[in-house]
Amino acid sequence: MNPQAEQQEWSRHRREVVEAKEQALRAAREDEHARATALIREAVAGYLADGIAPVPLRARPYRGSGTVRTGLSGWYLKRDRSLAVDAEGRYYVLRVEGGLLARLRGEAPEPSPAPLVVGRGARDGDTFELEELLRRRRQDPVPA
């Protein structure tokens, strides 16, 4: 095989390896999200069965202080109110741009893929098993 053909073959092989790794990573993330969503839905059913009503959720702006209305209701997972779930089993990171218009009109954060380990890779080192956070909130809900 000539050098140019070898280079093309190597490039094609490398591209296939990268694509296979990306597909495996995507499948793992989707599986984790599905398992986490099942845990969330189970916890939400428990909250409702225990009479723990959903509360209006507010988000914190990336810059500045205060909070922003979201139009969402659900249950906060952490005392700092940075994470929440809603009655449909969606997971939210409650951080928004939060400009003046957002403070007046509110913002609608998009749900995020639910992780089984909350805070993995975060700078502050606070990591929690999602199942443990859900259990804690059932025993000790964060008030509105």
N, C-alpha and C positions, 0 to 999 in steps of 0.2 A: 504494500500500500504506500502511496506517495505521501509526503509530509502534509500536504494540504488536505488530503482525504482523511488522514489520521486525526488532524485537528478538527475537521468537521464531525467525524465520528465521536471524538471526545466531547465536543460541544453538545451534540445531540444527546449523548448518554448523561452528561451533567444536567442538562435541562430536564430530562426524564426523572432523574433522582430528585431534583428540587421540586418538581411538580408532585411527585409521590409523597414527599415529606409534607408539602403544603396541604395535600388532601388528607393525610393522616392527622395533621394538626387540626384542621377544620372539623373533621369527624369527631375528634376527641373533645373539642370545644362544644360541638352540638350535643354530644352525649352528656357532658357535664351540665350544660344548660337544661337539658330535659330532666335529668335527675334532680337538679336543684329546684326546678319549677314544680316537680312533684312534691318535694319537701315543703315548698312554700304553700302550695294548695292544701296540703294536709294541715299545716299550721293555721292557715286562714280558717279552715273548717273548725279547728279547735278553738280559735279565738271567738268565732261566732257562737259556738256551742257553749263557751264559758261566759258569754254575754259581754265580751270585750269589743266594744263598738269601734268602727274605724273613725279616725279623726281627720280633719282637714290637714293636708300636707303642705308645708311651706319649704321653699328652697333657699339656700344661702347663695349670694352672689360670689363670683370668683374674686372680685375686688370690693372693698367696702364692708360695711356692716349692715345689720338688719336682715330681714327676710323678704321673700317675694311670694305672693300667692301663686298656687299652681293649678287650681281647679281640680286637683286630685284628692282622693281620700284613701286612707289605708292605715297602716301601722308602721311606726318608726322602728327600725331594728337596733339603732344605737342611740344612746342618751344624747349625743351631740346632734341628733336629727339629720345626719348626713346620708343615711340609707333608709329605704322604706320599701314596703310591698303593698300592693293593692288587692282588692277582693278577687280580681281575676288571676292572681298569682304572678303578676308582673313585678319585676325588681327595678328599683330606681336609685340612682345616685343623685341626690338632691343638691346639685350645684348648677347654677345658671349664669348667663352673662350679667344680667341684673342692672341694666342701664336705667335711666329715668323712666322711659316708657314702660319697661318691664315692671318697675315698681308701681306704676299707675295701673297698668292693664293686667299684670300677672304674666307668667310664662308657663309653658307646658313642656316639662322635661320629657324626653323620650325614654321608654324603658331600656334597660341595659340587659345584656345576657347575664343570667343569674349564675354566680360561681358557687362551687361547693365550699371554697375557702375564701372568705371575705378579707380583703386587704393584702392578698398575696402579692409580693413585689412592691408594696407601698414603702415609702421612705420612713414612715414613723414606726414601722415594725409591728404595728398592731394587726395581728391576723387572728381570725376567729373562724371556727367551723360554722357554716351557715346553720346547720341543724342546732347547734348550741345557742346561737343568737336567737333563733326562732323560739326555742324552748325558754330562754331567759325572758323574752318579751311576753310569753304566755304567763309566766309567774310574776313578772314585774313590768307591766306595760308603761311606755313613755306617754305621759299625758299630752293633750293638745297644747 
